[in-house]
Amino acid sequence: MPPVTVFTLGGTISARGADAARMTGREVLDALGAPRDTVLRDFRRVPSSSLTHADLADLAAEVRATVAAGSGAVVVQGTDTLEETAFLLDLLCTTERPVVVTGAMRRPDLPGADGPANLAAALAVATDPACRNLGVLVVLADEIHAARHARKTHTTSLTTFASPGAGPLGTVVEGEPRILLRPAAPTTPHLLALDPDVRVALVTLSLGDRGELLEAVDHRFQGLVVAALGAGHVPAPLAEPLARIAARVPVVLASRTGSGTTLTHTYRGPGSEHDLLRRGLIPAGPLDPAKARILLHALISAGATGPAGYDRPRITAAFTRLNGSGPL
Ligand code: ASP
């Protein structure tokens, strides 16, 4: 069996009752019944809503070094931001070895706690050669999801993680991974970076929005993601303010619906997707707003913006690559 390093970050899977105090990484592994030879990295002990970009930059560096040294990696954290960690690792840690992110929905002290089963499944995936070259994976409830698709879709269900529009890559059956689908290509052809000081705003629009929050997207931000209505629509009066921001920094147009892709030329009136793309916005395609923000952050960190402006074709290509239509 290849070695596996487990990084514990906190979250429900390591909660001690309802107490905010978190178990140590060793207590977590013991409580979950992890094999004694599992290598532990007690990385952070926080609810995942309190993880920072600096934490994730450090995590990515350690995971990269771990897999380069020949170990598989399992990241154990809270489910609230699990999809963001997984997608970011997917952009920063391209490796043929499985890197798996897992967590739990039910506290260890509650009946039917799912942590032990989720960790066991994650370890099985991390050590299985058939799970190589799949990118970073999310494993919960015996399902194996690609990080680029996985989303938390329910506040309490044990099967909260889903891959809208794609489905899981496989399942874990009788403790063994079964891979049914493989991604056509890696999520990114070049390793990206994460500069924790880069600021990317995410603004969700809603009916009657007058754009006050867009006015707050000032020089503190190097990019903006708009979680727009439907397939990429905004109230007509916001088209011009968005175009002004897009003249300065990259603005990515994502959908707040939860699944499906943004359109490009089905609707053409003011505030439609066609109007906004013509004004310089970049389509997120099937990436949900939180993942679009991660990808834009990583592209900016990797040099897609500079004093002379931003590299719109490069940013557009990185998003197009993930929509299934562009060259891989
Ligand atoms: N609040 C928890 C967290 O994300 C929820 C969980 O772990 O499921 O840390």
Residues whose N, C-alpha, C, O or C-beta is under 5 A from the ligand:
A	BS01	LIG	G11 T12 I13 V46 P47 S48 S49 Q77 G78 T79 D80 T81 A104 M105
